[in-house]
Amino acid sequence: MNGRSIIMTANASARAIKPELLRTYTEDFNKDRANLIAADAAVSAGVLKAATDYRGVRALPRDFSIELKQGSITNQERSGRCWMFASLNTLRYELMHRWNLEDFEFSETYLFFWDAMEKSNTYLENVLRTLDEATDSRLFEAINESPADDGGWWQMFAALVNKYGLVPKSAYPESENSRNSDDFKQYLNSKLREFAAELRRRSAAGASEDELRALKDEYMGTVYRICAVALGEPPEKFDFFARPKDDDEDKKGEARKCKAEADADGKAESCKCGESCKCEGKSDAKACKCDKDKSDKPKTGKDERPQIREIGITPLEFYKKYVHIDLDDYVGVINVGETAVITSGSYQRNFTDTHGKFYHHILKPSTGYPVTNSLVSVTIICTDGVMADCLSTAMFVLGETAALNYWRTYGGFEMVLITSDNRIICTSGLLEEFTLSNSNYTLSYSE
C-alpha cells in the first residue's frame, strides 16, 4: 500500500481540524500582545501597510544621481490594459520632451473604446469565416474563448493609433468601466457569443453571405452602443490647452543663484548675465542684471508663459502634429522580462562627410576608425546589464559571422542582429520571443 492510499483510508476524524487544537491556537494567539497589535494594524490598514518597516523606509534613498523627465504615475487599476499603458507611456515621454511639458497623459480609455470595437469586429468576422466548423472544433473554441478581452500587444497598439489617433486624458477621461473592466467585458463577450450563435443559426437556415454581413453590421451597431454606454462616446474633435515650461525662467533662476567666489585678487566672478554679483559681502559688486531685468518688467497680472492651444483638433491630427513618431518604424518586438536588453547601432550618432563617406561612433580598436561591416545594430539580451552593454558593442565590431560564432562558442546571452540589407538574424533562444513588425525586413534564426 502506498502513502496516498494510507492518507485516503485514514480515519475521517484524524483528517479534520480538532476543536481542542483550535482552542490551543486561539490561546497561543491571545497570549502574545504583539499578535493583538499586529491584528489591529492589519485589520485597519491592510496587511502590506501594517507590515511596512518605517526604518527601512527611512533608510531607502529617494535621491538619485540621474533623474529622467517621466511625468506622473499612470494606473491601469483593475483592467487588462497594461500593454496600452506601457505603449502610451513610451509616447508621452517623447511628447513631453519635444514640447517641454512638465506632465502629460494620453487617454487610455480612448484607445480602450476602439480596441473593444476592433476586437468585436474581428471576432464576428472570424465567426463568418468558420460557419462550417463544428462548435466543438479546436479552431472555433479558440475563436470563441475570449472575443473581446482586454489584452493586447504592440502591433495592436500601433494599428489602433494609426487608424484612430490619440487624445489627451482631459478630452476623454477614465470611466468606472475602464478602471474596472470585468463587468463591461463580461457583458460584451456574452453578447458577442449570442451574435455568433445567431449568425450560425441563420447560415444553417440558408441565409446568404450578404444577409449575414448585413446582420453583422447591425450587431456592430449594438456593440458600439454597449461601448458608448459603458465608456462614453469618443470625441471626434476636441480642444487642447497646455503650458510648456519656460526655459527662460530656468535660466534666470540659475543666473540668480550666485556662485561667485573671490579669486586670488579678491574680485567676484561674473554672473551668467555678464554682471558681477552681490555676494559674500562685497559692497562694490553690481546688482545682478538678471534680477534687475525681472524687477523692471511691468506686472500686468497676466500669465505670460507660452501656451499650446488647439481648438477643434481631431485625434489623428493631434497624433500627427504632437507625437511625431512613426509607430511602424519598429522592426520588431522582443517579449522578455527580468533581464537586460541593450542595443548598439550606427543609426543615431553619425555624419556623412563632403565626399559621401559615412562615419559613426563605434570604432574598431585596431584602426581607430568606425567599423565597416554589414551590421546596423546589435541587441543583446542577458541577465547582466553591464555584460550586455559590453557585448552589444563587441559583437557590432566583430560583424555578423564572427558575432554568431562567438555566441555559438560561449553562449550565455541571446542576440538580434540587423543588417544594412534589411535582414534580421535572431539567435535560437528568441524563437518564441521575437515578433517581426516591419514587412520591409526578413527574419531568420541562427542555431
N, C-alpha and C positions, 0 to 999 in steps of 0.2 A: 504494500500500500504506500503510495507516495504522499508527500507533505500536503498536497492540495486535497487529497481525499480525506486526510486526517482533519483538516480545517473544516471541510464541508460536513463531516459527520460528527463534529463536536457538539456537545450539548448546547442548546439554544441559550440557556441561562449564562453559560460561560462567555458567550459572544456579546451579550448585552452589557450596557453600562449599568453597573450595580449602584443602587441607592446609597449604600454605605460609602462607596468611593466618592460619589457626588458630595456627600456631607464632608468628607475629608478635604475635597478640593475647595469647597467654599470656606471651610475653617482656615485652611492654609492661606487662601487669598486674603481674608479679612484680618489675619494676624499681622500682616506686613503693611505698615502705614504707607509705604511707597506705592503699593498697588492701588490703594484708595486715591492717593493724589494723582497717579497716572490715569486712573479711570475718570476722575473729574475733568482732567485736562483733555483727554481724548474724546470723551462724550461731548464736551462743549465746543472744542476747536477742531476735532478731527485727528486721526492718528498721526498724519505726517506733520502737521503743525505742532502737535503736542510733543513729538519726538525730536523737534529741532534743537540742536545743541547751540546755545547762544554763544558759547566760547568759540565754537567752530565758525559761526557766522562772523564774529568779530575778527577772527584770525584770517578769514578769507579776503585776499586783497581785492579791492574794487577799482584800482587804478592800473592802467596798462601803458606800456611804452609806445604801443601803436594802437590808435583808435580809428576805426573806419566810420565814415558817414553812412549810416544804415537806416535811419528812421525808427519810428516806434514799433513795438512788437505787434504783430498781427496774430489773430487767433481764429482757427477754424472751428473751435468749440466742438459740438457733438455732430460732426459731419465727416464725410469721407473725401473732403476737398483738399487733402494735403498736397497733391500734385499741382492743383490750381494755385494754392497759396505760394508754394515754392517757386513756381514759374513767374507769378506776378511780382514776388519779392525781388527776383532777378531783374525784371524790367524796371521796377520802381527805383532800384539803386541807380540804374543808368539815367533815368529821368531826373532824379534829384540832383545828380552831379551835373548833368547837362544844363539844367535850368536853375541851378543854385538854390534849391528849395531846402528848407530846414526839415520838412517832413512831407510825406505824401503816401497815400494808399489808393490803389485801384479798387474798384468794386468787384469783389469776388462773386457776389450774388448775380451780377450781370452775366458773367460767363456761365454761372451755375444754371441760370434760366435757359440759355441757348444750348448748353450741354444736355439738359433734360429733353429739350425738343429734338436735338440731333440724334440722341440715343434712341428715343421713341421712334423716330422715322426709320432709323437703321433696323430696329427690331421688327417693325411691320414689313419692311422690305425683305428681310430675311424670312419672315413668315410666308410672304408671297412666293419666294424662291423655293420653298420647301413644302409646298402644299401636298406633294405626293409622298412625303416622308411619313412613316408611322410615328404616332405621338410618343412611342417609347423608344424610338431610334436614338442612338447616341448623339447624332447631329442635332435633332430637334430638341433633345433635352439640354444640350449645351446652349442653344439659342435661347431657350425658354428659362434658363436658370436665373438670370438677373437682367431683365430687359433694360432697365434704366437706372442701375445703381450708381453711386457717387464716384467710383474710382476712375482713374484715367492716367495718362502719361503724356510725355512731351509732344508727340506728334498730334495728339488730340487737341492739346492746348494751342499749338501753332495754327491748326486748321480753324479753330474757333475764332482766334484773334484775327486771322487773315480775312475771315468771312464777315464777322460781326463787329470788329474793332474793340475798343476799350473805353471805359468811362471811369472818372474818379468816384470814390466811395460816396462822396457827398451827393452825386447825381443818382445813385441807386444803392442805398444803404442796406445793411443786413435786415432780414426778417426773422421771425421766430422759426420759420420753416427752413431757412438756410442755416441758422445756428444749430438747430436740432432737426436733422432731415429725415429721421426714421419714419415718422408718420406720413409725411408727404410722399416719400418714395415708396412706402408700402402700398399706399392707395394708388399711386400712379402705376406701379407694376401690376397690381391686381386688375386695373382697367385695361392695361395693355394685353394681358393674358386673356381677358374677356374678349377683346377685339380680335385676337388671334383665333380664338375658338370660333367666333362668328365668321371670320374670313374662310376658315377651313370648311365650316358647315355650308356656306354659300357656294364655295368651289365644288364641294361634293354634290351639291344640288344642281350643278350645271351652269353657274354664273360665268360670264365671260371675263377675260382679263380687264377690259375697260370697266366693267361693272365693279369688279373687285378693287380696281385702283380708285374709282370714284368713292367707294366706301372707305378705302384707306385715307383719302383726303378728308373725308368727313370726320373720321376718327382723329386725325391730326388736329382738327379744329377743337375737338374735345380736350386733347392733350394741351393745347395752347391755353384753353380756359382753365384747366386744372393748375397749370404752372402760374398763370396770371393771378389766380385767386390766392395761391399759396405764397407767391413771392412778390406780387405786384408786377404790372407791365413794365418792360424795359423801355427806357427813353429812346425816341427816335432822334431827338435833338436835346441839348442841354446847355446851360450856361456854366462857365468855369472861371473861377477867380483864384489867384494865388499871388503871394508876395515873395519874390526872390530875396534872398539875403543880400543886403547891401555891402558889397566888398569895400566901398569907400569908408564906411563906418568902421569896419575892421581895421583898415589901415590907419585911420585917425586914432583909434583906440590904442593900437600898437605904438603910434608915434607919441602919444601922451604918456606912455609908460617910460619914464626917463631911465635910461640905462647908462647915463653918463657917469664916468668915474674920472677923478682927477688924474691927468697924466703926469709925466715927470716934471713938467713946467707948472703944474697946478691949474691947468686950463680944463674946462669942461668939454666933453665930446659934443659933436653936433647931433641934433635930433634928425629924424628922417625928413623933416620939412626943411632942413638946412640951417635952422637956427640953433644956437646953444641953449640948453635947457636950464631952468632953475632947479638946481639940485645941490644937495649937501651944503646948504647954507651959503652958496656963492651969490652975493648980492649983485655982482656986476654981470651976471648971466642974463641974457634976454629972455623974455617970456616966449614960450613955445608957440610958433606960428599956428600950429595945428589947433591949439586951444583958442587962439585969437580969432582964427577964421570961423570957428564954431560960434564964439560969443558974438561976433559981428553979424552973423547971419540972422536976418529978421525972423521972429517967430510968428507964424501965421495960424498956428493951431491945426494945420492940416497934416495928415500923414503923407509925407512926400517920398516915401520909399517907392522903388519901382514896382510895377504891377503887371501881372499877366491877366488879361481879361478877354474872354471869348463869349459871344452871345449867339445862341442857336447853332452850336457846332455839333456835327454828327459824331457818333462813336468811331467810325472809320476815319473821319477827318482828324479827330483828336489823336488817334493812334499814329497816323502817318505824320502828323505835324510835331508831336511832342515826344514820341518814343524813339524814332529814328533807328530802329533795329529790325533787320530782315530776319524773321524767325525761320525762314527756310535756308538761311546761310549756315546752319549747323550741319555737319556731315553725318553725325550720328550721336547716339545717346548710350552712355555706359551705366548700367544698373548695378551699383556696388554700395556697400555700407561698411562702416567701421574700418576704413582703410584710407590710404593717401592716394590722390590722383594728381600727378604733376606732369605738365607739358612744357617742352622746349620746342621752339619753332622759329623760323626765319621770316615770318609773315608780319611781325609787328615793328621791330626795330630794324629798319633797313633804309637804304637810299640807292639811287642809281646815278652814276657819275655822267659827265658830259659825253663820254664815249659809249654809254649804254651798258656799262658793267654794273652788275648788281652786287651790293655789299650788305651783309647783315652782321649781327653782333656775336654769333657763335664762331669762335676762332679755332683753327686747327693748331694744336700746340707745336707741331713740328715746323710749321711755316710762319705762324703768327698772322695768317690771313684767314678770312672767312672760309668755312668749309664749303666745298663744292661737290655735292653729290645729289642724288635724286630725291632726297628727303625734304619735305616741307615742315613736318612736325613729328615729334615722338612723344607719346604719352605713356607714362609708367604708372602701374597700379601695384602697390605693395603696402604692407602694414607699417613700414618705417618711412616717414615723410622725408627725412634727411637723405636716406639712401635713394628714395625715388627721385629726389631733386638731382642728386649726383648722376644717377643712371640715365635720366632723360637727356642730359647734355652729352654724356659719354656715348650713348647709343646714337645720337644725332651725328656726332663726329665720326663714329665708326662707319656709318652708312648702312643701307638696308641689309645686305648679305651678311656682313660681319656682325651686325647687331642681332640678327636672328640666330646666328651661330653661337654668339655669347649666351643668349637666352637658353638655347638647347643644352649648352655645356653646364651652365651654373644654375639656371632656374631661380626660384625664389621670388619671382615677380611676373606680372603679365604686361603686355605691351601692345600699343596701337601705333602703327607706322602709317603716315600719309605721304604720298609721293607727289612729285610735280606733275605727273601724268594722270592724276586723279585716281590712283589706286589706294585702297586701304587694306593693310595687312594686320590682322589681329592674331595674337598667339592663341593656342587652342583652349586655354583656360577661360577665354571670354566668349566661347561658342554660344552660351545661353545668356550672356550679359550685355552684348553689344548689339544695338539696333541701328541699321543704316537708315538715315532720314533724308538723304540727298541723292536723287537719281542720277546726278552728274558723276557720281563716284561708283567704282566697282569694289566689292568686298570679297576678301578671301581670308582663310585661316591657315596658319602655319603650324605644323606639327614639330 
